Amino acid sequence: MVDERTILLVLPILVLQIALMIFALVDLIRNPNPNGPKWMWAAIVVLLNIIGPILYFVIGRRNY
Amino acid sequence: MKQFSTLLLKEWRENLRNYKIFWIPVVFILLGVTEPLSNYYLPQILDATGGLPDGAVIELPDPEPEQLLVAVMGQFQLIGMLVLALAYMGSIAGERRNGTATLLYVRPLSYVSYFLSKWLMASIVALISVWAGFLAGYYYTAVLFSAVPFGEFLAFAATYSLWMVLVVTLVLFASASMPNAGLAAGLTLAILLILQLVDSLFGSRWEWSPLKLPNYAASFLDIGPDATALIWTFAISLACLIGLAALGIWFSKRNRAKTKV
């Protein structure tokens, strides 16, 4: 059912999602004072696709 | 001028270090790619999520590539603007809260440079995001369906870019005028939603309004907008942009007087 074309088409989305997740995780690890427990943000970033990292960057980062 | 380039360097570093220059474009690209892709796989998605009796045949017409690009723009109008408003709501209000602003206020600061450096950096990030997202959407639409003429696409994306810059200016104005970041985002979204509602209810009575920029952008993919209406809309949008920037500069200057140390 999953042919090569599908994989090639969906691959960029996966790469971007993983990139977004890695940006968020690297920032979370280096962040001394996130807005909430670190393990909670790690779970949100890893478990919620796309929305998780956005939530972390907007709410969890305390950049305002 | 020297002050401006120093402040711009500060903004650039800040955007680099809090990853805004990476994650905002990635979100826009994901929005741009998902729209054509989910349309392409719609039959399989319907098949897999089920609920249809065996042997049901659905004939889905192939969507026009223009419609897909307009749908991508619809995503930007909703999620994209939300992301930009939330990402930049704190650019001035947040600095007042965390103390960076006090460090700046004790120096002979040009508030024009201060505001415009933030505005330029936020606009650059917004434009990179919008163009990356549209190009990704354009590419996927061309591969999966058929290509929109590239000239029309350029006019479409360029017109929409002016709208995005206007939105960024509004966000920064709100951030300068409001006491905290949450209120700044709230004010931005409230203004945008109310004006869009007004424009969609009574918008047929006038042709020249910055809120019609997305519509005019979309009509470039169709028959093309009316030239005079477009020129007047551009002129009024630029006037709004300059007005908002001037108000933003005035408010950031006033913030200094309100600082308690």
Interface residues (C-beta under 8 A of the other chain):
Chain A: T6 L9 V10 P12 I13 L16 Q17 A19 L20 F23 A24 D27 I50 P53 I54 F57 V58 R61 N63 Y64
Chain B: N18 Y19 K20 F22 W23 V26 V27 I29 L30 V33 T34 L37 Y40 Y41 V83 L86 A87 M89 G90 A93 G94 R97 Y140 V143 L144 N180 A181
